[in-house]
Amino acid sequence: MEECSDLIKKKYAPPDNCALLEAPKLNLEVSSAIRESVFRRDKKIVELQNQIGSTLSASGQVLSSLLKDADSEQNVAYIKMISKASKLLLDFHHKQSKSRRELISPDLKIEAQETLSNVQVDSWLFGEKLGERIKASKEVQEKI
């Protein structure tokens, strides 16, 4: 079964213009600071998120096909159903990113947790330019 799902995930990998359907990458600064068991658990969640991303990519292809003939009442009903299902999957994908952060945070120093808690998830789990934010936070802490 795993072989089959790998082929399907590869066939329906998110297109380049939908990179956020892929699981956010774990920032290097964070991966070097966490225990191996936490890293392995995160990797498993990443695999699930990427599977969700492939599912959304496949759904997007179906939606595109249906939209070509959106005049059909039947197609409009299918478009609405797939759209709602996709919204649920997108929400689940986003919640998985939040869960990953919550599961990783206890392994980080208190100061780092505060710096990372309000950062927007993008293609990186703790946001781009994490190193710069940590450096700036340390500078502020030293001045206080």
C-alpha positions as a printed Julia matrix, in Angstrom:
144×3 Matrix{Float64}:
   0.0    0.0     0.0
   2.85   2.39    0.83
   4.31   1.97   -2.67
   0.96   2.83   -4.2
   0.49   5.94   -2.05
   4.03   7.1    -2.87
   3.26   6.87   -6.6
  -0.01   8.75   -6.15
   1.67  11.46   -4.05
   4.35  11.86   -6.69
   1.79  12.03   -9.51
  -0.26  14.7    -7.72
   2.56  16.68   -6.12
   1.54  20.3    -5.57
   2.44  22.53   -8.53
   5.17  25.14   -8.16
   2.62  27.94   -7.76
   1.07  26.15   -4.74
   4.18  25.57   -2.62
   2.22  26.15    0.6
   0.43  22.85    0.02
   3.68  21.21    1.01
   4.46  20.83    4.7
   6.47  23.77    6.03
  10.13  22.91    6.39
  11.59  22.71    9.87
  13.98  25.61   10.42
  17.61  24.5    10.77
  18.0   26.5    13.99
  15.13  24.54   15.51
  16.02  21.09   14.18
  19.49  21.37   15.7
  18.01  22.26   19.1
  15.46  19.45   19.51
  15.75  15.83   20.61
  15.92  13.07   18.0
  12.55  11.64   19.12
  10.87  15.02   18.59
  12.52  15.31   15.17
  11.27  11.82   14.14
   7.74  12.61   15.32
   7.78  15.85   13.33
   8.98  14.0    10.25
   5.95  11.67   10.47
   3.59  14.64   10.66
   5.37  16.2     7.67
   4.66  13.05    5.67
   0.96  13.33    6.55
   0.89  17.02    5.61
   2.51  16.28    2.27
  -0.06  13.56    1.63
  -2.8   16.11    2.34
  -1.08  18.5    -0.07
  -1.1   15.85   -2.82
  -4.77  15.16   -2.12
  -5.53  18.87   -2.46
  -3.52  19.02   -5.68
  -5.52  16.13   -7.14
  -8.77  17.8    -6.03
  -7.62  21.0    -7.71
  -7.14  19.15  -10.98
 -10.67  17.75  -10.75
 -12.02  21.21   -9.98
 -10.22  22.65  -13.0
 -11.79  20.02  -15.24
 -15.25  20.63  -13.82
 -14.89  24.4   -14.19
 -14.36  23.98  -17.92
 -17.97  22.84  -18.13
 -19.43  24.81  -15.21
 -22.67  25.41  -17.1
 -23.82  21.93  -16.21
 -25.94  21.94  -13.02
 -24.4   18.62  -12.06
 -20.89  20.06  -12.37
 -21.83  23.05  -10.19
 -22.95  20.65   -7.45
 -19.68  18.69   -7.74
 -17.64  21.9    -7.7
 -19.33  22.97   -4.46
 -18.73  19.57   -2.81
 -15.07  19.36   -3.81
 -14.53  22.97   -2.8
 -15.95  22.35    0.69
 -13.93  19.15    1.09
 -10.79  21.04    0.02
 -11.45  23.76    2.59
 -11.63  21.09    5.31
  -8.35  19.57    4.13
  -6.67  23.0     4.01
  -7.82  23.69    7.57
  -6.47  20.3     8.68
  -3.14  21.0     6.94
  -2.86  24.36    8.74
  -3.78  22.82   12.11
  -1.07  20.21   11.61
   1.48  23.03   11.25
   0.26  24.55   14.51
   0.42  21.14   16.21
   3.97  20.61   14.99
   4.99  23.92   16.54
   3.27  23.1    19.83
   4.95  19.68   19.97
   8.39  21.12   19.23
   8.25  24.22   21.46
   8.73  22.46   24.83
  12.17  21.32   23.61
  13.27  24.92   23.07
  14.61  27.43   25.59
  12.0   29.71   27.13
  13.49  32.77   25.4
  13.28  31.06   22.02
   9.69  29.97   22.64
   8.64  33.58   23.14
  10.44  34.69   19.99
   8.9   31.91   17.91
   5.34  31.87   19.26
   3.98  34.82   17.25
   5.68  34.05   13.95
   3.55  33.37   10.87
   3.96  29.9     9.33
   5.08  30.15    5.7
   7.26  27.73    3.75
   9.2   27.4     7.04
   7.51  26.13   10.2
   8.82  29.02   12.29
   8.87  31.56    9.46
  11.61  32.84    7.21
  14.65  34.65    8.61
  14.43  32.87   11.95
  18.13  33.35   12.62
  17.76  37.13   12.3
  14.81  37.18   14.7
  16.68  35.09   17.28
  19.72  37.35   16.99
  17.58  40.48   17.42
  15.83  38.93   20.43
  19.19  38.13   22.06
  20.36  41.7    21.49
  17.23  43.06   23.17
  17.66  40.65   26.1
  21.28  41.76   26.57
  20.23  45.42   26.73
  17.59  44.83   29.36
